[in-house]
Amino acid sequence: MKRILLSIAAIVVLVGAAQPVEVAATLEAQGFFVEAGSGADPEAVENAVTEARFAGGDLSIAVLATEPSGGAPVFADNTLDAMGGTGTVFVVAPETVAWASQGDVYSREQLDAATDASLDGATDTEVVELFVSTLIDRPVGGAEPGGGGGLPWGWIILGVIVLGGVFIFWRASRSSKEAKQKSIDQARSEVKRRLDAVANDIIDLEDEVSASDDPAVPVLYASATEQYAKALGAYEHATVPQELLDMAEDLDMAIWRLDSVEALLDGQPMPPKPEKPQPTAPPPAGSPLTAPPRVPPTTYRRPNRSRSSGTTALMTGLLMGSMGSRRRSARPSSTRSSGSSTRSRSSSSGRMRGGGRRRG
């Protein structure tokens, strides 16, 4: 019964269907990907990812408009590879759904149960919400855990046992604070890596800038150095997500100026100055996604340079849900698992996979 409407959309997607590498880049930046032409509500998918990450996992979700070659299982596996091989990727396609996971908090049983519940979703949005609500065992959007429509017995019991409910609330509050601090620490680590890369590139370019006859080159170089110093100073004092995101904009602008210096030195036109796009949907209240829109990557870069752009986008993804995410940390000691691991991250489990054909 799935997607009989594939007429013109199918032809378009055959030409420009999403590829795992492209989807991986978006998942690393914001945690979710919704392909144009799919039936998913981007805001609902974003909220589901946020709920999952608040609950403690490292889940990313991709919704595709057409069935990929090999189905959702192959696409999920290849996407996780492109993201560094750690975490959990859930892919929703018109006919199949699948997950691939490694080094995350979820067990195979949890992911299989969530997948089984999601197969009954009548729409892409329902599939996503059923999967996440079952995975974290609490309502998400219009979905209940396990696909049920009534109030779970656990909530009824908690409503009766007041002291138990208070205790759970206290534990959840403390866990949320710890998770938020963990995400900030991980984001600071990634920013420091990029700051170090920019510092090295500034040093490497110094001689070329001094020898250049182009008057714009030293001006841009000096401006990049000043912007880098500003970003470094902000980094040393940043303690909350918003301060890290503000600092990331300064770092992205320093990177753009260095890109411009390289372009002029190589006889190429300067790349366009990046602009901050308007957000497509308002983020949930109190979410780290209230940060400024990300600065898009520039269009010129010498291949041997180690710096990278898009720091604001990366920080948004890292801080989303106030939980630590991998974002290409590629933990060397952990092996992959395409479907699960245990509630405490297991470094001994291999990649696990799972999926099925949609019934809704």
Secondary structure, DSSP 8 states (H G I E B T S, - for coil): ---TT-HHHHHHHHHH---HHHHHHHHHHHSEEE-TTSS--HHHHHHHHHHHHHTT--EEEEE-SS--TTHHHHHHHHHHHHTTS-EEEEEE-SSEEEEEEESSS--HHHHHHHHHHHTT-SSHHHHHHHHHHHHHTS-BTTB-GGG--S--HHHHHHHH-HHHHHHHHHHHHHHHHHHHHHHHHHHHHHHHHHHHHHHHHHHHHHHHHHH---THHHHHHHHHHHHHHHHHHHHHH--SHHHHHHHHHHHHHHHHHHHHHHHHHTT------------SS---TT-GGGS-------S---TT----S-HHHHHHHHHGGGS---TT---TT----SS---SS--SS---EEEEEE---
